[in-house]
Amino acid sequence: MRDDRRRHIVAVVERVGVQTRATGDSDLWARVFALLYDPFLWAGERLNTGALRAALLSDASGCTVELGSGTGLNLRHYPEGLDELILTEPEPAMRARLARRLDRSRYRARVLEASAEQLPFADETVDTVVSTLVLCTVDAPDLALCEIRRVLRPGGRLLFIEHVRSESPRLARWQDRLAGPWRRFAEGCRCNRATVELIRACGLELVAVRQGSWRAMPPIVRPLITGVAINRDRREMRSVDG
Ligand SMILES: C[S@@+](CC[C@H](N)C(=O)[O-])C[C@H]1O[C@@H](n2cnc3c(N)ncnc32)[C@H](O)[C@@H]1O
């Protein structure tokens, strides 16, 4: 038991300005996908992504907001002593599994229904934003990154693990060819997204990026990056620029 305080469970589910999707086949597949998600990732988690999550999240501090938490695979890796942990997830089937995992665990967190493109937090109020395997799926990653930058305090950090477009032209071509079917199978995931470039373009400063491989997964989603991006103080930067 890492901390007795964590025995007390606080799981609050709130709704925050999320569009509800049409019911039908897409909802059925969303529920099946949520059901299959943990088994599908099981081998990779044991081979390397579990360890990558643990190493990355040991750097979380203060008020921490996770985007697209899915079924909650990051939950057990958060360090003790965070001021607050808020798990956001727009997809109902995923959120139900997340809330259940939280209920069964000894961790304290709030669950919010929110999308990365519209975060329900005031400017400069968050110390750490966590995005693991999410920027591939959001419809408007540029908007999501603007939101991340808006809510982060000066000096606040985005911690990320994302699968990305391959640097190998041959694999990138396969990612492009299979992007449509993969997107339908994986609930909107884009296997060919150049996420590092998007992070750089939004004005966050990349301070550590490591390339790796998402093991035990199809080759089109294997190229992986883990890293940290800092929200430098814009006022400070303006005064340096003169
Ligand atoms: C591949 S799963 C990753 C789940 C979890 N972060 C993990 O590391 O296992 C992508 C998640 O992003 C969520 N998602 C989809 N669109 C989103 C959006 N616009 N904003 C935030 N999350 C979104 C999905 O519902 C899903 O839970």
The ligand as an SDF file (V2000), in Angstrom:
LIG
                    3D

 27 29  0  0  0  0  0  0  0  0999 V2000
   -6.0820    5.0710  -27.9910 C   0  0  0  0  0  0  0  0  0  0  0  0
   -7.1040    5.6250  -26.6970 S   0  0  0  0  0  0  0  0  0  0  0  0
   -5.8950    6.0590  -25.4230 C   0  0  0  0  0  0  0  0  0  0  0  0
   -6.4280    5.8620  -24.0350 C   0  0  0  0  0  0  0  0  0  0  0  0
   -5.4460    6.1500  -22.9020 C   0  0  0  0  0  0  0  0  0  0  0  0
   -4.9990    7.5110  -22.9300 N   0  0  0  0  0  0  0  0  0  0  0  0
   -4.2790    5.2210  -22.9380 C   0  0  0  0  0  0  0  0  0  0  0  0
   -3.1440    5.6830  -22.8680 O   0  0  0  0  0  0  0  0  0  0  0  0
   -4.4980    4.0010  -22.9590 O   0  0  0  0  0  0  0  0  0  0  0  0
   -7.6040    7.2480  -27.2660 C   0  0  0  0  0  0  0  0  0  0  0  0
   -8.5530    7.8900  -26.3020 C   0  0  0  0  0  0  0  0  0  0  0  0
   -8.7830    9.2460  -26.7180 O   0  0  0  0  0  0  0  0  0  0  0  0
  -10.1590    9.5150  -26.5380 C   0  0  0  0  0  0  0  0  0  0  0  0
  -10.5390   10.6410  -27.4070 N   0  0  0  0  0  0  0  0  0  0  0  0
  -11.1020   10.6190  -28.6250 C   0  0  0  0  0  0  0  0  0  0  0  0
  -11.3320   11.8580  -29.0800 N   0  0  0  0  0  0  0  0  0  0  0  0
  -10.9080   12.6930  -28.1080 C   0  0  0  0  0  0  0  0  0  0  0  0
  -10.9060   14.1140  -27.9710 C   0  0  0  0  0  0  0  0  0  0  0  0
  -11.3460   14.9060  -28.9470 N   0  0  0  0  0  0  0  0  0  0  0  0
  -10.4270   14.6250  -26.8290 N   0  0  0  0  0  0  0  0  0  0  0  0
   -9.9520   13.8200  -25.8460 C   0  0  0  0  0  0  0  0  0  0  0  0
   -9.9320   12.4720  -25.9250 N   0  0  0  0  0  0  0  0  0  0  0  0
  -10.4030   11.9240  -27.0440 C   0  0  0  0  0  0  0  0  0  0  0  0
  -10.8300    8.2280  -26.9040 C   0  0  0  0  0  0  0  0  0  0  0  0
  -12.1660    8.1630  -26.4370 O   0  0  0  0  0  0  0  0  0  0  0  0
   -9.9080    7.2200  -26.2420 C   0  0  0  0  0  0  0  0  0  0  0  0
  -10.2590    6.9840  -24.9240 O   0  0  0  0  0  0  0  0  0  0  0  0
  1  2  1  0
  2  3  1  0
  2 10  1  0
  3  4  1  0
  4  5  1  0
  5  6  1  0
  5  7  1  0
  7  8  2  0
  7  9  1  0
 10 11  1  0
 11 12  1  0
 11 26  1  0
 12 13  1  0
 13 14  1  0
 13 24  1  0
 14 15  1  0
 14 23  1  0
 15 16  2  0
 16 17  1  0
 17 18  1  0
 17 23  2  0
 18 19  1  0
 18 20  2  0
 20 21  1  0
 21 22  2  0
 22 23  1  0
 24 25  1  0
 24 26  1  0
 26 27  1  0
M  CHG  2   2   1   9  -1
M  END
$$$$
